[in-house]
Amino acid sequence: MRISSASLAWSWGLLAGTAHAQFLVSELSFGYSNRIAPEHSRAIPHFELQGTPYQPEILSNKVVLTPAAPAPGGQRGAVWAERTLDYSRWLADVDFRVSGPERGGGNLNIWLVKDGPTNVGTSSVYTVGKFEGLVLVLDASGARGGGSLRGYLNDGTKEYKALTGIDSLAFAHCDYSFRNLGRPAQIKIQQTDRLFSVELDGHLCFSSEDVVIPTGYKFGVTAASADVPDSAEIYKLVVMHDNNDYTFKSEDGKHHDFHDEHDKGTQQQQKPVAGAEGHAPVRISRAGMVEDTPEARAYEKDSIPDADANSITSSKAQFADLHNRLQSVNHHLSTIFRQVATSDQVGEKRHEEVSIQLGQLKGLLSKLDRLDMIEDKLEQMERDMKSLHSELRQSVANSENSVKHHVGSYLEGHHDRLAETLRHPGHGRLILVIVAGQFLLVGSYVIYKRRKANSPKKYL
């Protein structure tokens, strides 16, 4: 079997092109596939559950650390990774949801600490003792908008449960209303060579060039509910890394970088590292879908060590070495083809998601067309109101003029009749007699009342 140099160059080019991609650490992750745990299983692989007084509940797509009412308050739940994070450059993605009554309580804590299951357990930042590492706390303490995220660091010397004013010890914080969003919220924690950063729903919360988290710590998420409990649910904990950035502890107790040992391997064969298979890189797409776990591990397994040409002294050994290397190249090519096929499936999945989003966008645009109709109707109503206002003003003006005309005509006629009456001699005397008679009657009545008041009273 003959393989051209162009085919070999193309194959190694593809392998080199994926050297700096982000890879999933499956032993530190859950929720990246369709189920949190295998079917008919009550445990999450490579994770430990803790709870007081009850264990967290595992559902198909989430882990309920603390349940909401009608469950009682004062509950605690935790999920801890069994293995440590052995990468200096990494990205952690946590999807969670906290819901409950309007004024709920409790907190959610994301830990990256040394010996977390033992030193922290189900504690929160307010009840934990001494710990070494990082904790991010989500609660309503000291927040203006209903919630905040604060970051704390400890070197193992401070006992937090014995301190007061813990809020002031945070090295960074930002306001974030995380309760009752109606959807899962997302926290992304990233450590690079020069920067440590935290994002909330795609927006930067804080970053620092002075924070560097050492390797060998464990990830964990704990939740504590108050008397009025919140429901704290974890949908996903995904940890990714650069596959050239793996560190391990050798038999002499020293930590080594994977990429340094890989460079040395071009000169001499490197012995397999005990336990390194547990951290074999798994390719993951940006959409969060695992692309090819077995193939990535097969690539590491089928790699043939370099050999000195002088060590091959017979034609049989030369043929066996050539045969093995051709088989290895064939296996690597098969792996590449499977990865390409998987990439096509991921592309189809993304195309389907984009199509759904475009359909939703078209629906929103159709609703925007209705806004034009509403605007036209409002303009028509404005014109009608102006016309009605003008007609009303004209009608009021006409009525006012009519009333003035009638009143003026009536007063003018009455004045003429009164003047005519006073000018007539017979009528003037009659009016004078009537007025004099009225005065006479009034005077007689007044005299009568005075005499009656002055006359003696008679008693029976």
C-alpha positions in Angstrom: 0.0 0.0 0.0 1.4 3.4 -1.0 0.4 6.8 0.4 1.6 9.9 -1.3 3.5 12.6 0.6 0.8 15.1 -0.3 -1.8 13.0 1.6 0.4 12.7 4.6 1.0 16.5 4.6 -2.7 17.1 4.4 -3.4 14.7 7.3 -0.8 16.2 9.6 -2.0 19.7 8.6 -5.5 18.9 9.8 -4.2 17.5 13.0 -2.1 20.5 13.6 -5.0 22.8 12.9 -6.9 21.4 15.8 -4.0 21.7 18.2 -5.2 24.9 19.9 -8.9 24.2 19.9 -11.0 24.0 23.1 -11.5 20.5 24.4 -14.0 19.2 27.0 -12.8 17.7 30.3 -15.6 15.1 30.6 -14.5 14.0 34.1 -15.2 17.6 35.3 -18.4 18.2 33.3 -22.0 17.2 33.2 -25.1 18.4 31.3 -23.4 18.7 27.9 -25.4 15.8 26.5 -29.1 15.0 26.5 -29.1 13.7 30.1 -27.4 14.7 33.4 -27.0 11.1 34.5 -27.3 7.7 32.7 -30.8 6.3 32.5 -32.0 4.5 35.7 -29.0 5.9 37.6 -29.2 8.1 40.7 -25.7 9.4 40.5 -23.7 11.7 38.2 -20.5 10.1 36.8 -17.3 11.5 38.3 -19.4 13.7 40.7 -20.4 13.5 44.4 -23.7 14.7 45.7 -24.2 16.0 49.3 -27.2 17.4 51.0 -28.8 18.4 54.4 -31.3 17.1 55.4 -32.0 15.5 51.9 -29.8 14.7 49.0 -30.1 16.8 45.8 -32.6 15.5 43.3 -31.3 14.4 39.9 -33.8 14.9 37.0 -33.2 14.3 33.3 -31.8 17.7 32.5 -31.0 19.3 35.8 -29.9 18.8 39.4 -32.2 20.4 42.1 -29.8 21.4 44.9 -32.6 23.0 47.1 -36.3 22.7 46.3 -38.8 25.6 46.6 -42.0 25.7 48.6 -43.9 23.7 49.8 -40.7 22.1 50.7 -39.3 23.4 54.1 -36.6 26.0 54.2 -33.1 25.7 55.7 -32.0 23.0 53.2 -28.5 22.7 51.7 -27.3 20.9 48.6 -23.9 20.4 46.9 -22.4 18.7 43.8 -18.6 18.2 43.8 -16.2 16.9 41.1 -14.3 13.9 42.2 -11.2 14.8 40.2 -9.1 18.0 40.3 -8.6 20.6 37.6 -5.0 20.0 36.2 -4.9 22.8 33.6 -3.6 26.3 34.0 -5.7 27.7 31.1 -9.4 26.7 31.2 -13.0 27.8 30.8 -15.9 26.8 33.0 -19.5 27.3 32.0 -22.3 27.0 34.6 -26.0 27.1 33.6 -28.3 27.6 36.6 -31.7 28.8 37.6 -33.0 30.3 40.9 -36.7 30.8 41.3 -39.2 31.2 44.1 -41.4 33.8 45.9 -41.0 37.5 45.3 -38.8 37.9 48.3 -36.9 34.7 48.6 -33.6 34.1 50.3 -30.6 31.8 50.3 -27.5 31.8 48.1 -25.7 29.9 45.3 -21.9 29.4 45.5 -19.5 28.2 42.8 -16.3 26.9 44.2 -12.8 26.0 42.9 -11.0 25.0 46.0 -8.6 22.4 47.4 -10.4 19.3 48.9 -13.8 20.9 48.4 -16.0 17.9 49.4 -14.1 17.7 52.7 -13.3 21.3 53.6 -16.5 22.9 52.2 -19.1 20.2 51.9 -22.6 21.9 51.7 -21.5 25.1 53.3 -21.9 28.6 51.9 -19.5 31.5 52.1 -21.2 32.6 55.3 -20.9 29.2 57.1 -17.6 27.8 55.7 -14.5 27.5 57.8 -11.0 27.7 56.3 -10.7 26.9 52.6 -8.1 27.4 50.0 -9.2 28.7 46.6 -11.9 30.7 44.9 -15.7 31.1 45.5 -18.2 33.1 43.5 -21.4 33.9 45.5 -24.8 34.8 44.1 -27.3 36.3 46.6 -29.4 39.4 47.4 -26.9 40.8 49.9 -26.0 44.4 49.4 -27.6 44.6 45.9 -29.6 47.5 44.5 -31.4 45.5 41.8 -32.3 42.3 43.5 -29.1 40.3 43.4 -25.3 40.5 43.0 -22.2 38.3 42.3 -19.2 38.6 44.5 -15.8 36.9 44.3 -13.7 35.8 47.3 -10.2 34.3 47.6 -8.7 32.6 50.6 -5.3 31.1 51.2 -6.6 28.7 53.8 -5.8 31.0 56.8 -9.2 32.8 57.2 -12.1 31.1 58.8 -15.0 32.8 57.1 -17.8 31.7 59.5 -16.0 33.5 62.3 -15.8 36.8 60.4 -18.2 39.7 60.3 -18.9 41.9 57.3 -18.0 39.2 54.7 -19.4 41.4 51.9 -16.5 43.8 52.3 -13.9 41.0 51.8 -14.9 40.5 48.1 -12.1 41.3 45.6 -14.7 42.0 42.9 -18.4 42.2 42.4 -21.2 43.3 40.1 -25.0 43.6 40.4 -27.0 40.8 38.7 -30.7 40.1 39.2 -30.6 36.3 38.8 -33.9 35.2 40.4 -37.1 34.4 38.6 -35.7 35.0 35.1 -37.9 32.4 33.5 -34.8 30.8 31.9 -31.4 29.4 32.9 -28.7 32.0 33.6 -25.1 31.5 32.5 -21.8 32.1 34.3 -18.6 31.8 32.4 -15.3 31.7 34.3 -12.1 31.8 32.4 -8.4 31.6 33.3 -5.8 32.5 30.7 -2.1 33.1 30.9 -2.7 36.8 31.7 -6.3 37.3 32.8 -9.0 35.9 35.1 -12.5 36.9 34.0 -16.2 36.2 34.9 -19.1 36.8 32.5 -22.8 36.8 33.2 -25.2 36.0 30.3 -22.5 37.1 27.8 -21.7 40.4 29.6 -18.4 40.9 31.5 -18.9 41.1 35.2 -15.2 41.6 36.2 -11.7 40.7 35.2 -8.3 40.8 36.9 -4.7 40.3 35.9 -3.7 39.7 39.5 -5.8 36.5 40.0 -4.2 33.2 39.1 -5.9 30.0 40.3 -3.4 27.1 40.9 -4.0 23.6 39.5 -5.1 20.7 41.7 -8.4 22.3 42.9 -11.9 20.8 42.6 -15.0 22.4 41.1 -18.2 22.4 43.1 -21.6 24.2 43.4 -23.4 24.6 46.7 -26.8 26.2 47.5 -28.5 27.1 50.8 -32.1 28.1 51.2 -33.6 30.4 53.8 -36.9 30.1 55.8 -38.7 31.1 52.6 -36.9 28.7 50.2 -35.7 29.3 46.6 -35.4 26.5 44.1 -31.7 26.3 43.0 -31.2 24.2 39.9 -28.0 23.4 38.0 -28.4 22.5 34.3 -24.8 22.3 33.2 -21.2 22.4 34.5 -18.8 22.2 31.5 -15.0 22.6 31.9 -12.9 23.1 28.7 -9.2 23.5 28.2 -6.4 24.0 25.6 -5.1 20.5 24.9 -1.6 21.8 24.9 -1.9 22.9 28.5 -2.2 19.7 30.5 -0.3 19.4 33.7 0.3 16.2 35.7 2.2 15.0 38.7 4.9 12.5 37.9 6.2 9.8 40.2 8.9 12.2 41.6 6.1 14.4 42.9 6.8 17.3 40.4 4.3 19.0 38.1 5.0 19.0 34.4 3.3 20.7 31.5 1.9 18.5 28.8 3.2 20.7 26.0 6.8 20.7 27.4 6.8 16.9 27.6 5.3 16.7 24.1 8.2 18.8 22.7 10.7 16.5 24.5 9.0 13.5 23.0 10.3 14.3 19.5 13.8 13.4 20.8 13.0 10.5 23.1 10.0 8.4 23.7 7.9 9.4 26.7 6.5 6.8 29.0 2.7 6.8 29.5 1.7 8.8 32.5 -0.4 7.0 35.1 -3.8 8.5 35.3 -3.4 10.7 32.2 -6.0 8.7 30.4 -8.6 10.1 32.7 -7.9 13.5 31.3 -7.8 12.7 27.6 -9.0 15.6 25.6 -12.4 15.5 24.1 -13.3 17.8 21.2 -16.3 20.1 21.9 -17.9 22.5 19.5 -18.9 26.1 20.5 -22.5 24.9 20.6 -21.6 22.7 23.5 -22.0 19.4 21.7 -19.3 16.7 22.1 -17.9 15.8 18.8 -15.6 12.9 19.2 -14.5 11.4 22.5 -13.3 7.9 21.5 -11.4 9.1 18.4 -9.5 11.7 20.5 -8.4 9.0 22.9 -7.6 6.6 20.1 -5.3 9.2 18.6 -3.3 9.2 21.8 -3.4 5.4 22.1 -2.3 4.6 18.5 0.6 7.1 18.4 3.8 5.1 17.6 7.0 6.3 19.3 9.9 7.6 17.2 12.7 5.1 16.7 16.4 5.5 15.7 17.0 4.2 12.2 20.2 2.4 13.4 18.0 0.3 15.7 16.4 -1.4 12.7 19.0 -4.0 11.5 16.9 -6.5 9.5 14.4 -6.2 6.6 11.8 -8.0 8.7 12.0 -5.4 11.4 12.0 -2.6 8.8 8.9 -4.1 7.2 7.2 -4.5 10.6 8.0 -0.8 11.5 6.7 0.4 8.1 3.6 -1.8 8.4 2.8 -0.4 11.9 3.3 3.2 10.9 1.1 2.8 7.8 -1.6 1.3 10.0 -1.3 4.2 12.5 -1.6 6.7 9.6 -4.7 4.8 8.4 -6.2 5.0 11.8 -5.5 8.7 12.1 -7.0 9.3 8.7 -10.1 7.4 9.7 -10.3 9.5 12.8 -10.1 12.6 10.8 -12.8 11.5 8.4 -15.1 10.6 11.4 -14.4 14.1 12.8 -15.3 15.7 9.5 -18.5 13.7 9.4 -19.3 14.7 12.9 -18.6 18.3 12.1 -21.1 18.0 9.2 -23.7 16.8 11.7 -22.9 19.7 14.0 -23.1 22.0 11.0 -26.6 20.6 10.2 -27.6 21.1 13.8 -26.4 24.7 13.8 -28.2 25.3 10.4 -31.4 23.9 12.0 -31.0 26.2 15.0 -30.4 29.2 12.8 -33.4 28.3 10.7 -35.6 28.2 13.8 -34.2 31.5 15.0 -34.8 33.1 11.5 -38.4 31.8 11.7 -38.8 33.4 15.1 -37.3 36.6 13.8 -39.8 36.7 10.9 -42.6 36.3 13.4 -41.3 39.3 15.3 -41.0 41.3 12.0 -44.6 40.5 11.2 -45.6 42.0 14.6 -43.6 45.1 13.7 -45.8 45.5 10.5 -48.8 45.7 12.8 -47.2 48.7 14.5 -47.5 50.6 11.2 -51.2 49.9 11.1 -51.6 51.0 14.7 -49.7 54.2 13.9 -52.0 54.9 10.9 -55.1 54.4 13.1 -53.7 56.8 15.7 -53.1 59.5 13.1 -56.7 59.0 11.8 -58.0 59.3 15.4 -55.9 62.5 15.8 -57.4 64.0 12.7 -61.0 63.1 13.8 -60.4 64.6 17.2 -59.2 67.9 15.6 -62.2 68.0 13.3 -64.6 67.3 16.2 -62.9 70.0 18.3 -63.4 72.5 15.5 -67.0 71.6 15.1 -67.7 71.8 18.8 -66.1 75.3 19.0 -68.2 76.5 16.1 -71.4 75.1 17.6 -70.7 76.7 21.0 -70.0 80.1 19.3 -73.2 79.9 17.3 -75.2 79.0 20.4 -73.6 81.9 22.3 -74.5 84.4 19.5 -78.1 83.1 19.4 -78.6 83.5 23.2 -77.2 87.0 23.1 -79.5 87.9 20.2 -82.7 86.6 21.9 -81.8 88.1 25.3 -81.0 91.5 23.7 -84.3 91.5 21.8 -86.3 90.6 24.9 -84.7 93.3 27.1 -85.1 95.9 24.4 -88.8 95.1 24.0 -89.5 95.0 27.8 -87.7 98.4 28.2 -89.8 100.0 25.5 -93.1 98.7 27.1 -92.1 100.0 30.6 -91.2 103.4 29.2 -94.5 103.5 27.3 -96.4 102.6 30.5 -94.8 105.3 32.5 -95.5 107.9 29.9 -99.3 107.0 29.9 -101.0 109.3 32.7 -103.8 106.8 33.7 -101.4 104.0 34.3 -99.0 106.2 36.3 -101.7 107.1 38.9 -102.8 103.5 39.2 -99.3 102.4 39.9 -98.9 105.2 42.5 -102.2 104.1 44.3 -101.0 100.5 44.4 -97.7 101.4 45.9 -99.3 103.7 48.5 -101.7 100.9 49.5 -98.8 98.5 50.0 -97.0 101.0 52.3 -100.3 101.6 54.3 -100.8 97.8 54.9 -97.2 97.5 56.1 -97.6 100.4 58.5 -100.9 99.0 59.9 -99.2 95.7 60.5 -96.3 97.2 62.4 -98.6 99.2 64.7 -100.7 96.1 65.4 -97.6 94.1 66.4 -96.4 96.9 68.8 -99.8 97.2 70.6 -100.0 93.5 71.0 -96.6 93.3 72.5 -97.4 96.1 75.0 -100.9 94.8 76.1 -101.0 92.9 79.5 -100.9 89.1 79.4 -103.8 87.1 80.6 -103.4 83.8 82.5 -106.0 81.2 83.1 
